[in-house]
Amino acid sequence: MVTPSPQPPTEPTATHGHTGHDGHEHDGHEHGSPGRSAEHAPGQSGGHSNGHANGHANGHSNGPSDGHSGGHPGGHASAGHAHSHGHSHSHGPAAPVSKHLRKVIAAVLIPFAAAVFIGMAVLWPGGAPDHERSGVGFDRQTQQGVVTTLEQVDCKSVNAAQVPTTAAPSTPSGRQAQAEQTGECKKATVEVTSGPDKGRTFVEIVQPGAPRQLEDGQEVVVAYAPDAPRDLQYSVIDVNRKLPMALLAGIFAVAVVVVGRMRGLFALIALVVSFGVLTLFILPAILQGSNPLVVAVIGASAIMLIALYMCHGLTARTSVAVLGTLVSLLLIGLLGSGFIDWAFLSGNTDDNTGLIHGLYPDIDMSGLLLAGVIIGSLGVLDDVTVTQTSAVWELRQADPSMGPRALYRAAIRIGRDHIASVVNTLVLAYAGAALPLLLLFSIANSSMGSVANSELVAEEIVRTLVGSIGLVASVPVTTALAALVVSADRPGSPAGVPATGPVRGRGRRRKR
């Protein structure tokens, strides 16, 4: 009886055959003890290494007692011995799941995707509704312009009509008023370069303490007020930043494609599609009066399906990530809805939301707040679920003997590290966006309790915590789904072949 060593050879060797106890020459068969298949051997392996790393399954497993192993498939078997001829190499992407599991996943996702796109068709707005412009904030007619000349003038001469302020010079308003009377101002001549009044010029006075200073030749955005006197119809409201923004976007796109190659290109396409769904469906549908929560759920689901499958392919791995993201989005929606109502958050806290409510009073502003929570959480959720699913698949690829519990325990350790970094990132992102507001509270020496209780800050707290809870929950949910799916069956197992008994002929390679 030949007993193989449990350790693989240290150097690649090629065994071309040996003579067993029955006097036959064996050329590359695996022999397990009767009644056992090589699939369930307790971990003893033989055969040549063929340059592969230790731990790669090569389709040759031996039983615990009377097994023989060779390095090449083929030959014939001794009577009463079980044989297995499958080959499995852990190079490249993981083997797909079986057709049965693909059908189960499709049975769940296809109706969901159909419902999403039917919902989009039913709620499709066909564009934002028309309204009479208020001339306030962003709701103004704008044109493009350019500063043609710029000269220094005495502020007193251009501000002569102003009534002197009674504020003390030690106050900010007093200092500003004093500068407007005694400082040096800029007189800019601006030419309109677009619209029906193209070529028309007007004068803009820039005060010395103004946050936006103009330069000669600078491109600007001008507001047009048709009901105002002719000399006051145009005014500069912003600087034209299209060129630097376009250049930065181009650098970003090139960097993504150079590093990510085809994956990066598909990611950019998915990004464009996501913005298309946001601007062509979500925003106009909300303005048309549709429920913001329903619109956000349908739109976010469409973005999730398109982005994930376009970036990561139509695979079972991506489908598990989609399911994990969907479960987490539902949890975020339920928590957000409950706590926004409980905390009496109106969603109408600043000039912009006030203007929206004034122009479209039928819009549910608290629903709009919840829609923002769902859409804002989607981007980070995609990252977490895809990472966790990939971790489970790679762990199974590295050690095919791992069961669902072992896979879950190993992958959840990766997830804990991911949770810590992602939650910290989310909180800091919201804090950075609200930094001027937090600075105002700090200047006012307000306590943390009063700051957190104000609606403006409470909205950001609820938004952050609800999104973070969804992110934390996505890790165990997605990991458990991935571990169950990847461990449900062996995708390359030959169907209908008995686990024991003699099998002759050459085996088939597993389809990868």
CORRAVEN-V233581 format. One record per run of one state. SS is the DSSP state (helix for helix, strand for strand, loop for the rest). FROM is the first residue (numbers start at 1). LEN is the number of residues. If there is no record, write none. Layout:
SS:FROM:LEN, SS:FROM:LEN
This chain:
loop:1:17, strand:18:2, loop:20:5, strand:25:2, loop:27:3, strand:30:1, loop:31:1, strand:32:1, loop:33:5, helix:38:3, loop:41:4, strand:45:1, loop:46:15, strand:61:1, loop:62:7, strand:69:1, loop:70:12, strand:82:1, loop:83:4, strand:87:1, loop:88:11, helix:99:25, loop:124:12, strand:136:1, loop:137:2, strand:139:1, loop:140:1, strand:141:14, helix:155:4, loop:159:13, helix:172:11, loop:183:1, strand:184:9, loop:193:8, strand:201:6, loop:207:12, strand:219:6, loop:225:5, helix:230:3, loop:233:1, strand:234:6, loop:240:2, helix:242:46, loop:288:4, helix:292:21, loop:313:3, helix:316:27, loop:343:8, helix:351:9, loop:360:5, helix:365:34, loop:399:5, helix:404:30, loop:434:1, helix:435:9, loop:444:4, helix:448:6, loop:454:1, helix:455:33, loop:488:21, strand:509:1, loop:510:3
